[in-house]
Every structure is written in C-alpha cells, then in structure tokens.
Amino acid sequence: MDDVEKAILISFDESGAIDSELKSQAVNFCQQIKETPSICSLCLEKLCFCKLVQVQFWCLQTLHEFIRVKYGSMSLEEKNFIRKSVFSMACLDGIDNKMCAILESPAFIKNKLAQVLVTLIYFEYPLIWSSVFVDFLHHLSKGAVVIDMFSRLLNALDDELVSMDYPRTPEEVAVAGRVKDAMRQQCVPEIVRAWYDIVSMYRNSDPEICTTVLDCMTRYISWIDIGLIVNDVFIPLLFELILVDGSSEQLRAAAVGCVLAVVSKRMDAQSKLSLLKSLQITRVFGLISDDNDSELVSRVAALITGYAVEVLECSKRVNSEDAKVVFMELLDEVLPTVFYVMQNCEMDAAFSIVQFLSGYVATMKTLSPLQEKQMLHISQILEVIRTQIRYDPTYRNNLDILDKIGMEEEDRMVEFRKDLFVLLRNMGRVAPEVTQIFIRNSLACAIASSSDRNVEEVEASLSLLYALGESMTDEAVRVGTGLLSELVTNLLSTRFPCHSNRLVALMYLETITRYTKFVQGNTQYIPLVLAAFLDERGIHHPNIYVSRRASYLFMRIVKLLKSKLVPFLETILQSLQDVVARFTSMNFASKEPAGSEDGAHIFEAIGLLIGMEDVPLENQSDYLSSLLTPLCQQIEAMLMNAKGLNPEESRLKIANIQQIIVAINALSKGFSERLVTASRPAIGHMFKQTLDVFLQILVVFPKVEPLRTKVLSFIHRMVETLGASVFPYLPKALEQLLAESEPKEMVGFLLLLNQLICKFSTLVHDILEEVFPAIAGRVFSAIRRVADSSGPEANTEEIRELQELQKTLYTFLHVITMRDLSTVFLSPRSCGFLNSIMQFLLHTSCHHKDIITRKACVQIFIRLIKDWSARPYGEEKVPGFQSFMIETFATNCCLYSVLDKSFEFGDANTVRINFFINLFCLCFAAVGVMHDIVVTDLQ
C-alpha cells in the first residue's frame, strides 16, 4: 500500500480512531494529489490494480470532477486515453492487456463508474463518441455482469441528464435533447431488441438481471418510439411474465412497471384509445388479492389505477361520440377493481384518489339521467370515501384521551378528510338519493357492527352525514328533502353503544347542530335535541373536551330555536343546575381544569333563554336573581377577605373572580337594552347592582391586569345592555381603569371611550372632558418612545404595544372630532395639550406610511376647520389656528408631502390630488380667499 492509498483510507475513516491532525494532513495530501498533471493516469492505474473500495471511489470521484470541470482544457490524447480506459472497465475489457476487476466491486462503485461514463457522453455524444451505445451492445454477450453495467449506465444517463424529474439548466435540457435525438436515430431499436433478447434468454436462469433490465426499460418508454414496445412480440412477453405463477415476484412486478409506463405514454386521444383497448388489462385483475403487502400486488394496483386515470383523461379529449362510448366502456370495466384497490391496497404516492374520483363524478354531471351502472359506481365511490375517512383503531385510546399522538393523528385526519368531503358534497348534488340511501345504510351497519370496530365505523358514518349537510341548501334541510327527514329522525332517536368515545360524541353533537334548521321546522323533535345535549351524551359527558364543545353547540342551538324553547325552559334550567352550581359555589377554580372561559357558553345560552320577553316578568326576575345573587355574594366575600390571603390563595381567588365575571358577562348577552331599561327596569336594576359589585374589584385588586381586563369587558357589555342608565357608574369606573393602566390596557380604555362616544355622542361631553387631560398626558408621554426607537429596538413587544396604542389614538381623536366633541380639546384642563395634538396629527398627515391613516388625520383637520374657523373678518375661536392651517398645515401637508417621493401616485392619484386641492381651497376659504383663484393656481 503506497502513500496515496494510505492517505485516502485515513481521509475516509469514520471510526474516530485516527488522530484529527493526521486525518487533516491526509485530506490535504489527497487534495494536493488532485492538482498534479498526471492525476488521471494515477486514478486509472489505481482502478485497475487496487481493490480497496475507498480508493476506487476516490479515484472515480476525482475522474468525474476532473472531466466535468476541465474537459475543455484537456488534450486530445488525454481525452482518448480516459475514454478508452473507462469504457474498457465498464465492458470487462483489459487495459493495456491488464484485466480490471472493478465490476466485481460493490454497487455504489459501479454506479460511480456509470456516472463517469455519462459525463463523457454529456460532452462527446454523438459528435465525438458516436458509437458508445452500439459498442456497448456488442459486449452484452459477456453475460450478466456487463448487462448489469449497461443498465446502470442507462439509469445514470436518465438520472443525470434525461429525466425531467430533476431541475435542469437550459444547457442541460439542450444536451438531453441532442442525446435523445441521436439515440432514437442510431441505437434505440437495437437497445430495445437487446432488452427483449436478454429477458427472453435469462427469465428462468437469472430473473434478477431480467428485473434490472425491465426496471431500466421503464425509464425509457416515455420518450422512445412506442411501437418498439407495443407490438405482437414485446407486449405478449410482458404479460406472460406478469401472469405466470411461480416466477420471481420482483420480475413480475418489473414487467408490470413496464406496462404502466406504456399506459402512461403521452399521445393523442385516438391513438391512446387503440392502445388501451389492445392491452386487455382485465387479464391482471385477478392478481389483486388479500396479500396486499406484496410488491407485485402494489405494482398491479398502481397499473390498474394508472390505466383508469388515462382512460378518464382521454375521454375528456375526444370529440367523437363513438370514442366516448368506448372510453366509458373501458372505464366501467376497470372501475370495480379500482374501487377495491382504493379500499384494500397501499396506494401509489403519485395517485390521487380524490382527484381521480372527482374527475369521474364531474363526467356524471353531463349524464342525465344516470344509468344503473353509474348509480352502482356512486355507491362504490361512497364506500371508498367511508373507508378512507375511517380512523385507524390502533389510535383509539390516544384519540379518546387526546394525548400528543392522538392530537397529531386527529390533525392529520382533519387535513386528509377535507378533499374527500368536497367530493362527497359533489356527489350529494349529482346523485342525492343514492348518497342519502348509502349514508342511511352505513349508519345502520355501523350501529350493528362488532364492538371492536364500532367506534370508527359510527364516527365515519356520522361524519358522512355531517358533510352531506354542506351540499344542501338551508331550505332543503328545513323541509327534510329526500331521505333527510328519516336520517335526522334516526340520528336523534339512536343511542350509540360507543357514545362514551370522544370522537363519536363530538361528531354526534356537531351533526345534530348542522341539521338544527330541520328541527326548527319540526318542533316535535325538540325534546330529542335537548336530551342529546343535556344528558351524558352532551354537556354531562364524562370527557371534558366533549362537555365543553357541547356547551358551545348548545348555545348555538338556543340562538337558532330560541322562542321555540320557552315551553322547555324549566326542564333546561333544571338539567343545568349542577353546571350552574359549579359557579355559584366557592373555590371552583381550584377544582380544575378549565380555563377562565369555561362555562361562558352555558351562561350565554341561559341568558338567551331567560332574557326573552316571552318569559313572564316574575319568572324572569327569579331566574336572573338565582344566578346573579349568589355569584355577586361570592365576589363580595372574596373581596372582604382579600388582604389576608397568601399568594396561592390569592391566585385561586383571582381565577375564581375571573370565572364569575366571564359567566355573568355571557349571561347578559341575552338581555336587550329595550327590555332592561323600558319594559322591565327591575331587570336592569339587577345588572346595575352587579356592575357596582364588579367596580369594587378594581379597588381591591387595582394592579391585577387579568381582572381589570375582564371588568373592562363587562363595562363594554353594560354600555350596550343598560344604555344611558350606565352613566352614573362611568366616572368611578373610568377613574379606576385609568389609575393603573399600562399602554396595553390604555388601548382597551380608549376603545371603551370610542364605544361611549359612538353610542351617546355629545351626551358624554362632560365625562370625556373630565378624563381627556389624564389620557392625553399619559398617551403622548408613552408614544414618544415609538418615535425615539429605531433598528432592533423598534421590534420589541413593548414597542409593538405602543404602536397599537398610537393606532388606537388616531381612531379616538377621529371619533371625538366627527361626533361634535372637538370643544373637549379647548377646555381649560385640556388646552395645554392642543399643540401636541396638532403636531401629532400634522406629522401623521404628512409622513405616515399608511395612506388611509394619513387621510383620517386630514379629515380631522377638515372638521376642525369647520368647527373652529370664523367666517371672514370674524373673531377667531382658537387664536392662531387659522395661521397654523395656512402657513404650516396647508404648505406641509397639501403641497410638500404630495411632492415627496414617498407619496404614491399609482392608483387613483387623481382622486388623491383632488382631495388635497379641495382641502387647500377649504383652508383658504376659511379666511375669505377666493376659491376659484386657488383652484386655478393649484391646477
């Protein structure tokens, strides 16, 4: 072993036993060797005499890189020497009368040799080395070793150059075209003949080499003359290989791959029709068996589905009615087996079940009425869908307890089902009766199925019924079109043995909710709906995920049925007593495991029910009092004992209070402003008392942000519920909210004021005048940090919160101005902030990157001009305002900012320019300058 071989071995060592410094020296030494002029001779010599695979690989890799990079600078003699030597190795010839045993090396060495040959072909075929393929064919008689090498060469040629499955440069595409054209003209028929002779000769003695040849042939069928394969010689041989039982399974599978390549060959529709008919594909149907894991069955399944896809695609491209009839006959012939394959076999990754079936269903839209055979196919497609959407029982426990594995499987299935449900909806429109009959029978069979499969069968059938609803109009659901009335009735009256399962329970409730419009028109089913939601199948289900979802869905049903539920009000409230009791008893938060929003939907549903005017006043008062009184008492008790609590106790109390606020907030949504203020003020009084209690929370827990947020949300709700009667509570509420508010909370505070202004307009003048100075001082002090920040500092959470506050401030100032409240800016306590407000709005009007925000600020100025500018020669309301508008605002905003490069003239620029011209005119008109003169000068 010389130094070169030692260095190569050391550089390839991965055992960790070699010193890192020594390995580095070896790598550097190998790199230096590559730079020597005689490197090609050295590599070829090592390939002949050295049997170390590391050395062989290094030499072949070096040759490959050398040819690829330096081919243009190589001498003619050097090219000839390399070409002759490499070709001799591949053909089992000697080099200078010395035999080279490289073909005895492992597969990866032979593949590397093939890659070197392909690199030479890239540069030299056909102009320089035109005989490479013909010469190789003459050596195939040497046996399987050379045949194997020839197949590796063709495979490498496909991988490295010909195949369009990999991204190619324009130069590579051009070379590939040149090589294919030359091969078609020169040697493709000879290569195909060699393939046939090899398979015929070796099929019994060496099926492995035959498999290699056929796999190689599969790659080339797409671009060679199809007549070389589709003839009375080759096709019978392929089918004979496929159908002869007892032969090598790999060989049979390879033959199937060749037939699939033939089927997939691109050609005009009429030629494809003749080809597909001639194959008599039904011969392979019998090979689909229960042994679905075998390679042969997988390949045959891919062939059958590929054949069906080609038939369907070609049927869309023919114009002749006769040809369409033939295509439909071929399709009818293959579809039953396709459906079986879809349900029972591992599908090829390239085949899209949904895409194929959607295409087939689309062809049915043109057939009216559907024939019996098409009806049968619809049923079979529905069975395929049902099979595909069914969960794997292996994951049953994971899905029920919803652990990490269960969540991943559920997410996967939700995504996987989407296209299948689209297909189902299309079928519901094409053949509604067949679809509904199938779902009815599917549900019946699922209920009767064995317990070990019951869960997945029932869930799949319920999912089909749920998805069917999306293909139907609201009117069709309401009247129970077709079998829908029977389906919904059966759904409501059936108690599934597997109802304790989370997936089944959820899908059952979702499906009932989907068809609530049917119940709306058939009120006799209301008791069944209520039972499903109020017993252990719904809100009282032992699984917390089911009970939570049931609460939300029940609230949706109440919204829809509402007045129709009045006769059942007592029953509903009685059934929900234990749920409500969890909120009216102390320490609920410590009992687990819900978030602060848990239970809100139940209280919203109760509010919707007891908040109707159909409920007698006395009953309504009793219902509301039984809910509000214990909850408020609970809060009052916790507030009284708040000071003596340790941190853990305090955390639990705060969580409990949050829970109660959320519940009462949800409850109040069912009560309209007219009911609580006009027709039944006693109800309004109860909510006012509750609001009074909640405001005490801000006093006892002034710095607990989650509580402040929840109380703020409740005040928003009370503004809508109590109307103007909320005014007496606002000063105290606003004072407490403003006292400890951070920028993030200030956004919520401004939104509350926006709500008050939009609802009550000038009625809130005094309240707004009282709080505005504190707001202005705090907000302008805070947002100054936005202007001062740049670079990475501008992307912190704090800066993003301040930017949100700034955005909300624009809206706040805009709302004040547009609701005739601009006098608030001029009050004695607020006028000190007037300059800050004007400069803030001016800067935004001129420089903000968002044109809508700029325009909103300009609108504020327009309104201020109307409010504050006196008519010509009158006394100024705001001293200096007119001169500010003319000298500063009009110049900077109306002229300079429009001419700035940042101003976009792309879309609707005429509208924008006119907007600013009109604004400028308005500014001058405010001080008596002639409008027409200004317009003329500007334009």
C-alpha positions, 0 to 999 in steps of 0.5 A, spaced: 500 500 500 503 506 497 502 513 500 496 515 496 492 509 498 494 510 505 492 517 505 485 516 502 483 510 507 485 515 513 481 521 509 475 516 509 475 513 516 469 514 520 471 510 526 474 516 530 480 512 531 485 516 527 488 522 530 484 529 527 491 532 525 493 526 521 486 525 518 487 533 516 494 532 513 491 526 509 485 530 506 490 535 504 495 530 501 489 527 497 487 534 495 494 536 493 494 529 489 488 532 485 492 538 482 498 534 479 498 533 471 498 526 471 492 525 476 488 521 471 493 516 469 494 515 477 486 514 478 486 509 472 492 505 474 489 505 481 482 502 478 485 497 475 490 494 480 487 496 487 481 493 490 480 497 496 473 500 495 475 507 498 480 508 493 476 506 487 471 511 489 476 516 490 479 515 484 472 515 480 470 521 484 476 525 482 475 522 474 468 525 474 470 532 477 476 532 473 472 531 466 466 535 468 470 541 470 476 541 465 474 537 459 475 543 455 482 544 457 484 537 456 488 534 450 486 530 445 490 524 447 488 525 454 481 525 452 482 518 448 486 515 453 480 516 459 475 514 454 478 508 452 480 506 459 473 507 462 469 504 457 474 498 457 472 497 465 465 498 464 465 492 458 470 487 462 475 489 457 483 489 459 487 495 459 493 495 456 492 487 456 491 488 464 484 485 466 480 490 471 476 487 476 472 493 478 465 490 476 466 485 481 466 491 486 460 493 490 454 497 487 455 504 489 462 503 485 459 501 479 454 506 479 460 511 480 463 508 474 456 509 470 456 516 472 463 517 469 461 514 463 455 519 462 459 525 463 463 523 457 457 522 453 454 529 456 460 532 452 462 527 446 455 524 444 454 523 438 459 528 435 465 525 438 463 518 441 458 516 436 458 509 437 458 508 445 451 505 445 452 500 439 459 498 442 456 497 448 451 492 445 456 488 442 459 486 449 452 484 452 454 477 450 459 477 456 453 475 460 450 478 466 455 482 469 456 487 463 448 487 462 448 489 469 453 495 467 449 497 461 443 498 465 446 502 470 449 506 465 442 507 462 439 509 469 445 514 470 444 517 463 436 518 465 438 520 472 443 525 470 441 528 464 434 525 461 429 525 466 425 531 467 424 529 474 430 533 476 431 541 475 435 542 469 439 548 466 437 550 459 444 547 457 442 541 460 435 540 457 439 542 450 444 536 451 438 531 453 435 533 447 441 532 442 442 525 446 435 523 445 435 525 438 441 521 436 439 515 440 432 514 437 436 515 430 442 510 431 441 505 437 434 505 440 431 499 436 437 495 437 437 497 445 430 495 445 431 488 441 437 487 446 432 488 452 427 483 449 433 478 447 436 478 454 429 477 458 427 472 453 434 468 454 435 469 462 427 469 465 428 462 468 436 462 469 437 469 472 430 473 473 434 478 477 438 481 471 431 480 467 428 485 473 434 490 472 433 490 465 425 491 465 426 496 471 431 500 466 426 499 460 421 503 464 425 509 464 425 509 457 418 508 454 416 515 455 420 518 450 422 512 445 418 510 439 412 506 442 411 501 437 418 498 439 414 496 445 407 495 443 407 490 438 405 482 437 412 480 440 414 485 446 407 486 449 405 478 449 412 477 453 410 482 458 404 479 460 406 472 460 411 474 465 406 478 469 401 472 469 405 466 470 405 463 477 411 461 480 416 466 477 420 471 481 415 476 484 420 482 483 420 480 475 413 480 475 412 486 478 418 489 473 414 487 467 408 490 470 412 497 471 413 496 464 406 496 462 404 502 466 409 506 463 406 504 456 399 506 459 402 512 461 405 514 454 403 521 452 399 521 445 393 523 442 386 521 444 385 516 438 391 513 438 391 512 446 384 509 445 387 503 440 392 502 445 388 501 451 383 497 448 389 492 445 392 491 452 386 487 455 388 489 462 382 485 465 387 479 464 391 482 471 385 483 475 385 477 478 392 478 481 389 483 486 388 479 492 388 479 500 396 479 500 396 486 499 403 487 502 406 484 496 410 488 491 407 485 485 400 486 488 402 494 489 405 494 482 398 491 479 394 496 483 398 502 481 397 499 473 390 498 474 389 505 477 394 508 472 390 505 466 383 508 469 386 515 470 388 515 462 382 512 460 378 518 464 383 523 461 382 521 454 375 521 454 375 528 456 379 529 449 375 526 444 370 529 440 367 523 437 361 520 440 363 513 438 370 514 442 366 516 448 362 510 448 368 506 448 372 510 453 366 509 458 366 502 456 373 501 458 372 505 464 366 501 467 370 495 466 376 497 470 372 501 475 370 495 480 377 493 481 379 500 482 374 501 487 377 495 491 384 497 490 382 504 493 379 500 499 384 494 500 391 496 497 397 501 499 396 506 494 401 509 489 404 516 492 403 519 485 395 517 485 390 521 487 384 518 489 380 524 490 382 527 484 381 521 480 374 520 483 372 527 482 374 527 475 369 521 474 363 524 478 364 531 474 363 526 467 356 524 471 354 531 471 353 531 463 349 524 464 342 525 465 339 521 467 344 516 470 344 509 468 344 503 473 351 502 472 353 509 474 348 509 480 352 502 482 359 506 481 356 512 486 355 507 491 362 504 490 365 511 490 361 512 497 364 506 500 371 508 498 370 515 501 367 511 508 373 507 508 378 512 507 375 517 512 375 511 517 380 512 523 385 507 524 383 503 531 390 502 533 389 510 535 383 509 539 385 510 546 390 516 544 384 519 540 379 518 546 384 521 551 387 526 546 394 525 548 400 528 543 399 522 538 392 522 538 392 530 537 397 529 531 393 523 528 386 527 529 390 533 525 392 529 520 385 526 519 382 533 519 387 535 513 386 528 509 378 528 510 377 535 507 378 533 499 374 527 500 368 531 503 368 536 497 367 530 493 362 527 497 358 534 497 359 533 489 356 527 489 350 529 494 348 534 488 349 529 482 346 523 485 342 525 492 338 519 493 343 514 492 348 518 497 342 519 502 340 511 501 348 509 502 349 514 508 342 511 511 345 504 510 352 505 513 349 508 519 345 502 520 351 497 519 355 501 523 350 501 529 350 493 528 357 492 527 362 488 532 364 492 538 371 492 536 370 496 530 364 500 532 367 506 534 370 508 527 365 505 523 359 510 527 364 516 527 365 515 519 358 514 518 356 520 522 361 524 519 358 522 512 352 525 514 355 531 517 358 533 510 352 531 506 349 537 510 354 542 506 351 540 499 344 542 501 341 548 501 338 551 508 331 550 505 332 543 503 334 541 510 328 545 513 323 541 509 327 534 510 328 533 502 329 526 500 331 521 505 333 527 510 327 527 514 328 519 516 336 520 517 335 526 522 329 522 525 334 516 526 340 520 528 336 523 534 332 517 536 339 512 536 343 511 542 350 509 540 353 503 544 360 507 543 357 514 545 362 514 551 368 515 545 370 522 544 370 522 537 363 519 536 360 524 541 363 530 538 361 528 531 354 526 534 353 533 537 356 537 531 351 533 526 345 534 530 347 542 530 348 542 522 341 539 521 338 544 527 334 548 521 330 541 520 328 541 527 326 548 527 321 546 522 319 540 526 318 542 533 316 535 535 323 533 535 325 538 540 325 534 546 330 529 542 335 535 541 335 537 548 336 530 551 342 529 546 345 535 549 343 535 556 344 528 558 351 524 558 351 524 551 352 532 551 354 537 556 354 531 562 359 527 558 364 524 562 370 527 557 371 534 558 373 536 551 366 533 549 362 537 555 365 543 553 364 543 545 357 541 547 356 547 551 358 551 545 353 547 540 348 548 545 348 555 545 348 555 538 342 551 538 338 556 543 340 562 538 337 558 532 330 555 536 330 560 541 322 562 542 321 555 540 324 553 547 320 557 552 315 551 553 322 547 555 325 552 559 324 549 566 326 542 564 333 546 561 334 550 567 333 544 571 338 539 567 343 545 568 343 546 575 349 542 577 353 546 571 350 552 574 352 550 581 359 549 579 359 557 579 355 559 584 359 555 589 366 557 592 373 555 590 371 552 583 377 554 580 381 550 584 377 544 582 380 544 575 381 544 569 378 549 565 380 555 563 377 562 565 372 561 559 369 555 561 362 555 562 361 562 558 357 558 553 352 555 558 351 562 561 350 565 554 345 560 552 341 561 559 341 568 558 338 567 551 333 563 554 331 567 560 332 574 557 326 573 552 320 577 553 316 571 552 318 569 559 313 572 564 316 578 568 316 574 575 319 568 572 324 572 569 326 576 575 327 569 579 331 566 574 336 572 573 336 573 581 338 565 582 344 566 578 346 573 579 345 573 587 349 568 589 355 569 584 355 577 586 355 574 594 361 570 592 365 576 589 363 580 595 366 575 600 372 574 596 373 581 596 372 582 604 377 577 605 382 579 600 388 582 604 389 576 608 390 571 603 397 568 601 399 568 594 396 561 592 390 563 595 390 569 592 391 566 585 385 561 586 381 567 588 383 571 582 381 565 577 375 564 581 373 572 580 375 571 573 370 565 572 364 569 575 365 575 571 366 571 564 359 567 566 355 573 568 358 577 562 355 571 557 349 571 561 347 578 559 348 577 552 341 575 552 338 581 555 336 587 550 337 594 552 329 595 550 327 590 555 332 592 561 331 599 561 323 600 558 319 594 559 322 591 565 327 596 569 327 591 575 331 587 570 336 592 569 336 594 576 339 587 577 345 588 572 346 595 575 347 592 582 352 587 579 356 592 575 357 596 582 359 589 585 364 588 579 367 596 580 369 594 587 374 589 584 378 594 581 379 597 588 381 591 591 385 588 586 387 595 582 394 592 579 391 585 577 391 586 569 387 579 568 381 582 572 381 589 570 381 586 563 375 582 564 371 588 568 373 592 562 369 587 558 363 587 562 363 595 562 363 594 554 357 589 555 353 594 560 354 600 555 350 596 550 345 592 555 343 598 560 344 604 555 344 611 558 342 608 565 350 606 565 352 613 566 352 614 573 357 608 574 362 611 568 366 616 572 368 611 578 369 606 573 373 610 568 377 613 574 379 606 576 381 603 569 385 609 568 389 609 575 393 603 573 393 602 566 399 600 562 399 602 554 396 595 553 390 596 557 390 604 555 388 601 548 382 597 551 380 604 555 380 608 549 376 603 545 371 603 551 371 611 550 370 610 542 364 605 544 361 611 549 362 616 544 359 612 538 353 610 542 351 617 546 355 622 542 355 629 545 351 626 551 358 624 554 361 631 553 362 632 560 365 625 562 370 625 556 372 632 558 373 630 565 378 624 563 381 627 556 387 631 560 389 624 564 389 620 557 392 625 553 398 626 558 399 619 559 398 617 551 403 622 548 408 621 554 408 613 552 408 614 544 414 618 544 418 612 545 415 609 538 418 615 535 425 615 539 426 607 537 429 605 531 433 598 528 432 592 533 429 596 538 423 598 534 421 590 534 420 589 541 413 587 544 413 593 548 414 597 542 409 593 538 404 595 544 405 602 543 404 602 536 397 599 537 396 604 542 398 610 537 393 606 532 388 606 537 389 614 538 388 616 531 381 612 531 379 616 538 381 623 536 377 621 529 371 619 533 371 625 538 372 630 532 366 627 527 361 626 533 361 634 535 366 633 541 372 637 538 370 643 544 373 637 549 380 639 546 379 647 548 377 646 555 381 649 560 384 642 563 385 640 556 388 646 552 395 645 554 395 639 550 392 642 543 399 643 540 401 636 541 395 634 538 396 638 532 403 636 531 401 629 532 396 629 527 400 634 522 406 629 522 401 623 521 398 627 515 404 628 512 409 622 513 405 616 515 406 610 511 399 608 511 395 612 506 388 611 509 391 613 516 394 619 513 387 621 510 383 620 517 388 625 520 386 630 514 379 629 515 380 631 522 383 637 520 377 638 515 372 638 521 376 642 525 376 647 520 369 647 520 368 647 527 373 652 529 374 657 523 370 664 523 367 666 517 371 672 514 373 678 518 370 674 524 373 673 531 377 667 531 375 661 536 382 658 537 387 664 536 392 662 531 389 656 528 387 659 522 395 661 521 397 654 523 392 651 517 395 656 512 402 657 513 404 650 516 398 645 515 396 647 508 404 648 505 406 641 509 401 637 508 397 639 501 403 641 497 410 638 500 408 631 502 404 630 495 411 632 492 415 627 496 417 621 493 414 617 498 407 619 496 404 614 491 401 616 485 399 609 482 392 608 483 387 613 483 392 619 484 387 623 481 382 622 486 388 623 491 390 630 488 383 632 488 382 631 495 388 635 497 386 641 492 379 641 495 382 641 502 387 647 500 381 651 497 377 649 504 383 652 508 383 658 504 376 659 504 376 659 511 379 666 511 375 669 505 380 667 499 377 666 493 376 659 491 376 659 484 383 663 484 386 657 488 383 652 484 386 655 478 393 656 481 393 649 484 391 646 477 
